Amino acid sequence: MTWWIRKQTNEEPLAVSLSSIKLGDRLLIVGATDVPLIVALATKAGLTGRTCMVDERNAVRQHAAVEREGVLAEPFEAPFSALPFEAESFDVVVLRAVLKGLEPPKQSLLAAEAFRVLRPGGRCAVIEDERRGGLAGLLGGGGATSQPPAFLEAVLSGAGFRGVRTIAERERLLFLEGVKAGVTG
């Protein structure tokens, strides 16, 4: 006999809804470690969009797992300081669990590269793991670094993003966003 019944919902994961990906978007995911998120985001962009995933060393290996889920995502392995794409190639760039793990000068380089590859009006969404609370957090139990959201907001602002803000801290995740302002003239 089943003691537990799982409620089926059509709600998408918070990371997907906060990323605001739409059908047809040109999407770049930097950091290829979160395969379920890559699959969910690539599904939102759909066949009419384009999804690329880049990591310094794991993109090709992770691509096999993404492909098994039946979604299309192009893998690229490249340094975060030199993304292998033309300027203004993407509508949305998602930085997943990469910014906090870099030293401040490399954080600035990655933010500048994200800015470069975004089209005017494009969005950069940052999704970072939050530092664990309680005893595990105090003892360094596998959590992320302790950089406050304001520090990461400053990194994005320094790269040229506008409207930079922390949009949520939920489910042990930190969500930030910034927009590449449109060109006037």
Buried (B, 14 or more C-beta within 10 A) or exposed (E): EEEEEEEEEEEEBBBBEBBEBEEBBBBBBBBBBBBEBBBBBBBBBBEEBBBBBBBBEBBEEBBEEBEEBEBBBEBBBBBBBEBEBEEBBBBBBBBBBBBBBBEEEBBBBBBBBBBBBBBEEBBBBBBBBBBBEEEEBEEEEEBBEEBEBEBBBBBBBBBBBEEBEBBBEEEEBBBBBBBBEEEEE
